[in-house]
Structure formats: structure tokens, C-alpha cells
Amino acid sequence: MIELYFVRHGQASFGQPAYDRLSPLGERQAALLGRHFHKNGIRFDAVYSGALRRHIQTATIAMRQGNGDGPPEITIDADFNEFDSSDQMMNRLFSVIQEDPLLSEQMKQIHTDHGAIGRIFDIAEKSEMMPVEVAARLRLAQQFRERISGAIDNLVKKVGDNKKVVVFTSGGPTAVALRQTLDTSREQTIRLGWELRNTSITVLRHHQDQLWLVLFNCVAHLEAQNDPDLITYI
């Protein structure tokens, strides 16, 4: 049996020149996550991270204080990266939003708005930032699912049995892992991804070649601060 902790990255820098880095709030979220792990005696036998900057920053900050006597080496695996074109889309979307007064007003609360991610993808579709053909979208989505499934299989084979592993990644890969676990539809999987909060913890148990859901979208480390502004979605 292996326990897999999927951690979504801290708040990124939507609206800045480059989306793929933590905001100051994202850095704070990651530090609170690390303290949560340390305080509650959660220790990991292996630490994995996607190759995106926000993944590595979150992992580094959290593990700096979250694994007791010293954090294990972080294994960088680009197969745990977000959907390939998502970052380019996020950077371009900000320009689109700024040019539209109605969208700009609507997006003022984007970091803490529960429905922000859904609206972003809706804008992306209308702005022709995503493949128009349904077949092309489905093909890319299938490739993404296969990449994440392969990354999980490789991790399981490498770390061995009776281990606790944390994977610092994004909402997309976590949602795909949940689809593999719960056998959800494509639409349900997308909705699950929209629910994931920054630095949220989702725990899956790998046993007898199957994944089982243990914990979903937990941000107890943020809620304990009694500061609603810490709960963000983008």
C-alpha cells in the first residue's frame, strides 16, 4: 500500500507578466502547509514535484520545514505538469480580460471566487485560445490522462510498498488522478478540478493496483488561520 498526497501549488501570479510563479500569498500558503505537516507528524518517504516553477516553489517552501530533521530530495517529474497549453492560455487571458471592461470588473475577485476557473475556460473558448474541434480537444485530453496515469504508475514502481509520498502539482493532474480513482466522466472531472483550492491536500491510497480516495481538497492548514483571504483558487 502507498499513500499518495496530491498537493496543488500555492496561489500563482495571474495578472502578472508570468503566471508560473507563486504570489506572496502563495508563498505564505506553502509555508503554512509545511508547518501543518510538521505539527501533525506527517512525514514523507519521497517527495515529487512537477517541473513548473510554482510546483517546485511550493514543494521547496513546504518541505523546508515540513519533514522533521530534514526534507528528502525533491524528485522533479515533468509528467506531473499541468495540461501543456494552460500556462500560455493563462498569460494571454489576462490581456483579453484587461481589454474588456465588463470582464475586468467581473474578474476583480478571481483569486477567491469559487467559479473563477470555470469562467476562465469559458473565456478561453470564446477567445479561440483552445482547439475548436471537439476531436482535437478529446485527443489532447486523452494524451494528458495517459501522461498522468503513467506518472503515477512509474512513481508506485519506484518508491516501493508501504510508503507515504507527496506530489506537488496542479489542479489538472489531481483531477485526472481522481478520475482514475472514482471513474468520473470528463465533465465531472473538470468540475472536480475547479473545486481544488491552492495548497489543498488530496490523499489517494494505492492498493492492489487500484486507487482509493481518502481525503479531498483539504485546506485545514489555511482554515486554522481564520483568514478567508487565504482560501484561493487560481
N, C-alpha and C positions, 0 to 999 in steps of 0.2 A: 504493500500500500504506500502511496505517495500523496502527501498533501501539497496542493499547488495553490499558492496565494497569488492571484492576479491583482496587481495594483495599477490603477490608472494614474497617469502622471499628474503633477500639480498643475494649477492654472497656467496656461500658456499665454503668449503675448499677442492675442488677437487685436488687430488695430495698430500694431507697431510694424516697423519695416520688415521684421522677420517673425513669423508666428512661432517657429520652433525654438523657443527658449522660455524658461519659467519667468513669470512676472514676480515681483517682490512678494506678492501674496502667495504665489505658487511655491516659492522657497519656504515660506512660513508653514504652509500646509505640509510640505515634505518633512520639515523638522519636527512638527507635531506628530506626524506618523511614526518617525523614528523613536521619539520618546514613548509613544504608545507601545511599540514593540518591546522596548527595553523595560518599561514599567510592568508590563504584563508577562514578562518572561518568554516572549515569543522569539525563538532563536531559529535561524535557518542553516541548513546544511549546505545549501547552494543558493546563490543569488544570480538571477538572469535579468538582462535588460535588453530592450530593443536598441537599435543603433541611433535613433533620433536623439537630438540634443536634450529635449525635455525629458525623455526616458532616463538618460544617463544622469542628468542633473538630479532628478527625483531620487534615483537609486543611491547616488553618492551622498546626498544630504541625509536621507533617511538612515542609511546603513552606517553613517559616520558615528551615530550614537545608538543605533537600534539593535546591535548584535552583541552586546556584552563586552567581552575582553578585546574584541577586535573584529571588524566585519570581514567576512570571507571575500575572496576576489570576486569581482563582478564579471560574469561571462556575457559579452556583448553578442547578441544574435539578431541580425537584421531581419530574420524571418518573423520576429515578433513586432516588426514595424507596422504602422497604420497602413491602411489602403494606399497604394502607391501615389495617387494623384491628389490626396486630400490636402496636403500642406500647400501645394501650389494653388489649389482652389481657395483655401482659407485666406491666403495673402491677396489673391485677386478679388475676392468677395468684399474685402474691406473697402477697396476703391469703388466698387459698384454701389455699396451702401452709402458711402460719403457723397456720391453724386446724386442720390435720390433723397430729398428732404424727408419724405414720408418714412422711408426705410431707416434713415439716420435716426429719426425720432423713436421709431419702434425698437431700435437696437441699443438704446441707451442702457437698458438693463440686461444686456445679453449675457454677461458673466454669471448672473444669479437667476436668470429666467429659465424655468424648467423646460419651456418649449423652444429654447433658442436653437438647438441643433437641428430640430425638425424644420424650422423656418430657414435656416441657412441652406439646407439641401433643397428646399423649395425654390429659394432664390437662385441657387446654382443651376437648377434645371431650366428656369426661365431665362437665365443669362447664358445658356448654351455652354456651361463650363463642364458639363458631364456628357458622356456619349448619348446621342439622341436615340439611336437604335436600341430597341429592347434586347435584341440578341447580343449586341456588344456589351451591354451592361451585365447581362446574365453571365456571359463568358468571363468577364473581369471578376465578377463576384465569386464565380466558381474557382478561379485561379487563386483568389485571396483565401477562400476557405481551405483549399488544399495546402496552401503555404502554412497557414496557422496549424492545421491538423498535423502536418509533417513536423513542424517545430515542436509541438507537444510530444509527439512520438519519439523524436530524437532526444529531447530532454529526459523523458522517462527512461529510455535505454541507457543514457549516460550516467544519471545520478544513482541508479540502483534503487532497491526496495527500502521501505521504512525510513523515508527521508521527508523533510519539510523544505519546500523550495518556494522562493518568491520570484515572480516575474513582473518587472516594471515595464508597462506597455501603454497602450491607448484603449479607447473605448471600443473600436472596431474589432481588434483581436480578442478582447474579453467577450464581446457579444458572440463572436464566432465560436469560441470555446463553449459558451452557454448553449449555442445551437446544437453543437455536438453532444452536449450533456442532456439537454431537455427535448431534443428533436423538434424544435420550434420551426415555424415557417419562416420564409425570408422576411416577410413583413413584421412578424413578431420579433425576429432577431434585431431588425433595425430599431424597433421601439425599445427593446431592452438596452441597446447601445445608447439611445438618447437619455435613458434614465441614469446612466453612470456618472457619478459626481467625481470631481477631482480628488485624487489620492484615495478613492474608495477602494475597499478590500472585498474581493470576491474569492471565496475559497472553494476549490473543487477537490474531490478525493478520487485518485486513480486507483482502481482495484479490479483485478482480473480483467484487464483490458477494457474497462469501462470507466466513464467519468460520472461522478455523483456530486450534486450541488450540496454544499454545506452552509455557505454564507454568501449573501448577495448585497453588493453596493453599500457596505458598512462604512460609515464615517464617524464612528464613536469618538475618535481622537479629535475631530473637529467640533462635534456637538458638545463635548465636555467643556469647551471654552466659552460656551454661552454667548457666541458671537455669530449671528446669522450671516454676516458678510463672508465668513469663511467657507460657506457652502456654495460652491460654484460648479458650473457645467461645461466650461469651454477652455 
